[in-house]
Amino acid sequence: MIEARHLRVLRAVAATGSFSAAARELGCTQPAVSQQMKALEGSAGTPLLIRTGREMRLTEAGEVLVRHASGILAGLTAAEEEVAAIAGLRAGRVRLVSFPSGSSTLVPTALAALRAAHPGTRVSLVEAEPPRSIEMLREGDCDVALAFRYGGGPEGRQADGQAEWDDLVVRPILADRLVGLVPEGHRLAGAGSVGMAELADESWIAGCPRCRRQLVDVCEEAGFTPRIDFATDDYPAVVGLVGAGLGVAVLPELAIESVRPRGARTVTVEPAVEREIVALTLPDLAQVPAVAATLDELTRAATRA
């Protein structure tokens, strides 16, 4: 295998005409230059230099290598400088995927802080709900996934059937409590807290598929099956439907923060239900400085939210 250090020696010998002169230019000994040239000729499988007295002359193969050496070494230097810039957070790219209410609350704060601290780091954002966002991470379509999960089960498996995250780096961000949302004129609009069973006869407005499953589970634990009249993945639409008096809902606090609930009131629901907000990445990616910095800023954003 031809090594870059051997190419540097060959180029120096070709430029200076001797091993001793090349050694002086490279800051090493003449025997070291001789040894590296022997190693390079061994890798090439053919002589590269013709020694005539004190002078050195390139063979045809040597001329070919010297001709390519400049481009190879220049490209290697450029790569080394680019990698050093990424390692020093002067450059780099992070592909982030987030669920919508995280995109409108945690992500802007985190990315603004990341840009201020490391202006050379670029972050792209796309939206996806788990489990699709987790699939994107495992398939290599993103570097960091901001996701959530409800409840827990034995050995790290989630109650909603979500696959284990044992192969991922999991950074806890915050516990996001579910809150009730009722129309302003609702009989429970002024209540300090509301038991889920008190909403058994209501018309319900449900959110994303995973949130719908969680709603059904919580209601069934309270002794009833919710009558879901409307279902939408769009949180503003949920708020709008509740505000228009068409039903009640439970939404994560982050979702409420991202929408102005006109015509609707929030109430505390009991028993408390929380979803865990986490940032996920692959173990190898966690070692990349730009990815690690993004995880740190997402964590800090939770304290500022």
C-alpha positions as MATLAB code, in Angstrom:
seq = 'MIEARHLRVLRAVAATGSFSAAARELGCTQPAVSQQMKALEGSAGTPLLIRTGREMRLTEAGEVLVRHASGILAGLTAAEEEVAAIAGLRAGRVRLVSFPSGSSTLVPTALAALRAAHPGTRVSLVEAEPPRSIEMLREGDCDVALAFRYGGGPEGRQADGQAEWDDLVVRPILADRLVGLVPEGHRLAGAGSVGMAELADESWIAGCPRCRRQLVDVCEEAGFTPRIDFATDDYPAVVGLVGAGLGVAVLPELAIESVRPRGARTVTVEPAVEREIVALTLPDLAQVPAVAATLDELTRAATRA';
ca = [
       0.000    0.000    0.000;
       1.362    3.413   -0.955;
       1.447    5.739    2.056;
       1.251    9.516    2.032;
       4.492    9.888    4.033;
       6.340    7.895    1.360;
       4.964   10.151   -1.365;
       6.218   13.209    0.520;
       9.704   11.681    0.631;
       9.621   10.781   -3.069;
       8.572   14.306   -3.993;
      11.395   15.760   -1.875;
      13.988   13.430   -3.463;
      12.744   14.331   -6.948;
      12.931   18.047   -6.165;
      16.368   18.007   -4.503;
      18.086   15.253   -6.471;
      19.521   13.317   -3.518;
      18.639   11.509   -0.316;
      20.788   13.780    1.832;
      19.264   16.973    0.419;
      15.754   15.530    0.806;
      16.576   14.611    4.414;
      17.610   18.200    5.150;
      14.392   19.519    3.602;
      12.220   17.069    5.507;
      14.075   17.462    8.806;
      15.080   13.797    9.129;
      18.145   11.609    8.559;
      19.493   10.312    5.247;
      19.063    6.651    6.318;
      15.401    7.381    7.155;
      14.857    8.745    3.645;
      16.560    5.692    2.155;
      14.400    3.312    4.196;
      11.177    5.048    3.208;
      12.126    4.988   -0.464;
      12.818    1.247   -0.232;
       9.416    0.768    1.389;
       7.728    2.800   -1.361;
       9.445    0.821   -4.100;
       8.376   -2.355   -2.355;
       4.765   -1.185   -2.309;
       4.925   -0.067   -5.950;
       6.542   -3.339   -7.028;
       8.983   -1.561   -9.330;
      12.043    0.734   -9.079;
      11.220    4.425   -8.795;
      14.729    5.882   -8.764;
      17.908    5.249  -10.748;
      21.035    5.968   -8.706;
      23.945    7.227  -10.824;
      26.785    8.242   -8.574;
      25.578   10.975   -6.303;
      22.599   11.846   -8.482;
      19.096   10.418   -8.476;
      16.940   10.099  -11.554;
      13.267    9.085  -11.649;
      12.175    6.016  -13.555;
       9.020    6.181  -15.646;
       7.039    4.778  -12.700;
       8.656    7.321  -10.398;
       7.637   10.166  -12.697;
       4.042    8.916  -12.653;
       3.984    8.829   -8.860;
       5.526   12.285   -8.527;
       2.993   13.653  -11.024;
       0.109   12.302   -8.931;
       1.720   12.999   -5.554;
       1.020   16.733   -5.553;
      -2.708   16.263   -6.118;
      -2.923   13.396   -3.632;
      -1.055   15.277   -0.898;
      -2.970   18.490   -1.545;
      -6.253   16.603   -1.282;
      -5.106   14.902    1.909;
      -4.076   18.240    3.422;
      -7.453   19.727    2.538;
      -9.218   16.723    4.081;
      -7.118   16.996    7.248;
      -7.937   20.696    7.551;
     -11.658   20.053    6.997;
     -11.718   17.268    9.585;
      -9.854   19.514   12.027;
     -12.471   22.216   11.443;
     -15.274   19.750   12.159;
     -13.505   18.439   15.269;
     -13.054   22.028   16.455;
     -16.702   22.919   15.653;
     -15.579   25.510   13.089;
     -17.567   23.474   10.572;
     -19.895   20.501   10.466;
     -23.420   19.438    9.647;
     -26.152   17.908   11.787;
     -29.393   16.493   10.392;
     -32.123   16.817   13.008;
     -35.594   15.289   12.937;
     -38.218   16.372   15.452;
     -41.900   15.940   16.235;
     -43.955   19.129   15.551;
     -44.461   20.474   19.087;
     -40.759   19.963   19.768;
     -39.925   21.806   16.549;
     -41.867   24.871   17.673;
     -40.641   24.977   21.294;
     -37.352   23.246   22.102;
     -35.667   23.223   18.700;
     -35.624   26.992   17.959;
     -34.030   27.782   21.322;
     -31.461   24.997   20.948;
     -30.475   25.888   17.394;
     -30.196   29.605   18.139;
     -27.798   28.832   20.999;
     -25.846   26.379   18.816;
     -25.446   28.940   16.042;
     -24.307   31.611   18.494;
     -21.678   29.293   20.010;
     -20.607   27.543   16.800;
     -21.573   29.622   13.740;
     -19.778   27.233   11.392;
     -22.049   24.311   12.293;
     -25.046   23.864   10.002;
     -28.216   22.106   11.134;
     -31.038   20.931    8.876;
     -34.487   20.092   10.259;
     -37.288   17.828    9.087;
     -40.368   16.754   11.016;
     -41.490   13.222   11.797;
     -43.300   11.564   14.675;
     -41.887    8.464   16.357;
     -41.574    5.661   15.463;
     -40.807    6.984   11.964;
     -38.173    9.385   13.331;
     -36.433    6.466   15.077;
     -36.432    4.510   11.830;
     -34.849    7.484   10.063;
     -32.067    7.568   12.655;
     -31.329    3.858   12.340;
     -31.477    4.046    8.530;
     -28.928    6.870    8.445;
     -31.340    9.572    7.275;
     -30.653   11.831   10.272;
     -28.054   12.314   13.004;
     -30.266   13.324   15.942;
     -33.923   12.492   16.591;
     -35.973   14.496   19.083;
     -38.682   12.039   20.077;
     -41.043   11.030   22.854;
     -42.486    7.950   24.476;
     -45.284    7.222   26.925;
     -44.959    5.061   30.013;
     -42.642    2.107   30.291;
     -42.468   -1.614   30.517;
     -40.012   -4.258   31.649;
     -36.496   -4.355   30.221;
     -36.843   -0.985   28.536;
     -39.697   -1.943   26.216;
     -42.397    0.704   25.990;
     -45.997    0.058   26.954;
     -47.189    1.161   23.515;
     -45.155   -1.584   21.832;
     -42.321    0.682   20.722;
     -39.069   -1.162   20.066;
     -36.319   -0.964   22.629;
     -33.802    1.887   22.356;
     -30.924   -0.132   23.795;
     -28.878    0.358   20.621;
     -29.185    4.152   20.805;
     -27.734    6.915   22.941;
     -30.706    8.330   24.855;
     -30.441   11.866   26.232;
     -33.402   12.697   28.539;
     -34.738   16.194   27.846;
     -37.867   16.704   29.958;
     -41.067   15.135   31.276;
     -43.988   16.616   29.360;
     -47.264   16.312   31.303;
     -50.565   15.910   29.510;
     -53.126   18.616   30.264;
     -56.853   18.711   29.587;
     -58.337   21.158   27.126;
     -62.030   22.125   27.334;
     -64.156   24.888   25.765;
     -64.323   28.160   27.734;
     -67.990   27.600   28.567;
     -67.522   24.007   29.646;
     -68.805   22.969   33.075;
     -65.231   22.065   34.135;
     -63.472   25.103   32.642;
     -62.843   26.647   36.046;
     -61.886   23.455   37.859;
     -58.471   23.214   39.488;
     -58.079   19.581   38.482;
     -60.271   17.083   36.675;
     -60.385   13.307   36.966;
     -60.416   11.507   33.633;
     -63.627    9.720   34.630;
     -65.396   13.102   34.790;
     -64.908   13.385   31.021;
     -66.336    9.963   30.208;
     -69.440   11.268   28.421;
     -67.624   13.935   26.380;
     -66.965   14.055   22.687;
     -63.195   13.682   22.226;
     -60.739   15.192   19.802;
     -57.589   13.047   19.402;
     -54.121   13.837   18.124;
     -51.440   11.781   16.366;
     -51.827    7.970   16.160;
     -49.544    7.246   19.115;
     -51.271    9.970   21.129;
     -54.651    8.443   20.265;
     -53.535    5.050   21.545;
     -52.302    6.678   24.716;
     -55.613    8.545   25.132;
     -57.572    5.297   24.809;
     -55.292    3.562   27.317;
     -55.638    6.369   29.872;
     -59.407    6.537   29.483;
     -59.809    2.789   29.755;
     -57.752    2.836   32.958;
     -60.288    5.418   34.222;
     -63.125    3.027   33.382;
     -64.453    4.198   30.017;
     -63.749    4.169   26.297;
     -63.556    7.653   24.762;
     -65.908    8.563   21.957;
     -63.487   10.073   19.448;
     -65.420   12.238   17.001;
     -62.449   14.052   15.491;
     -58.824   13.015   14.951;
     -56.027   15.162   13.548;
     -52.233   15.227   13.677;
     -52.336   19.030   13.729;
     -52.248   20.466   17.259;
     -53.635   23.897   16.237;
     -56.568   22.048   14.675;
     -57.192   20.189   17.955;
     -57.178   23.491   19.853;
     -59.447   25.086   17.273;
     -61.971   22.261   17.467;
     -62.028   22.435   21.274;
     -62.333   26.225   21.148;
     -65.332   25.879   18.851;
     -67.056   23.717   21.471;
     -66.857   20.508   19.500;
     -65.243   18.396   22.179;
     -62.486   18.000   24.756;
     -58.903   16.818   24.430;
     -55.736   16.076   26.331;
     -52.541   17.509   24.898;
     -48.910   17.651   26.002;
     -47.878   20.921   27.638;
     -45.365   21.535   24.830;
     -48.199   21.428   22.316;
     -50.173   23.990   24.310;
     -47.112   26.253   24.508;
     -46.818   26.262   20.741;
     -50.461   27.263   20.111;
     -52.597   30.113   21.419;
     -55.677   28.285   22.795;
     -58.415   30.715   21.759;
     -61.813   29.795   23.138;
     -60.352   26.950   25.192;
     -59.171   26.476   28.782;
     -56.537   24.128   30.111;
     -57.221   21.992   33.175;
     -55.032   19.630   35.168;
     -56.061   16.024   34.648;
     -55.673   13.292   37.232;
     -54.064   10.855   37.462;
     -51.006   12.559   36.001;
     -49.766   11.241   32.671;
     -46.416   12.263   31.217;
     -44.548   11.601   28.044;
     -40.770   11.486   28.134;
     -39.044   13.823   25.673;
     -35.637   12.512   24.601;
     -32.922   13.243   22.070;
     -31.567   10.123   20.375;
     -28.486    9.382   18.315;
     -26.298    6.414   17.398;
     -23.300    5.614   19.647;
     -20.727    6.470   16.966;
     -22.489    9.716   16.078;
     -22.504   10.756   19.733;
     -18.708   11.135   19.450;
     -18.997   13.678   16.614;
     -18.478   17.153   18.141;
     -21.311   18.857   16.240;
     -23.779   16.106   17.218;
     -22.657   16.222   20.861;
     -23.078   20.005   20.891;
     -26.590   19.674   19.445;
     -27.558   17.186   22.155;
     -26.206   19.562   24.806;
     -28.177   22.520   23.464;
     -31.405   20.507   23.253;
     -30.927   19.576   26.907;
     -30.305   23.193   27.894;
     -33.338   24.334   25.879;
     -35.581   22.366   28.216;
     -34.473   24.546   31.139;
     -35.235   27.686   29.128;
     -38.620   26.519   27.806;
];
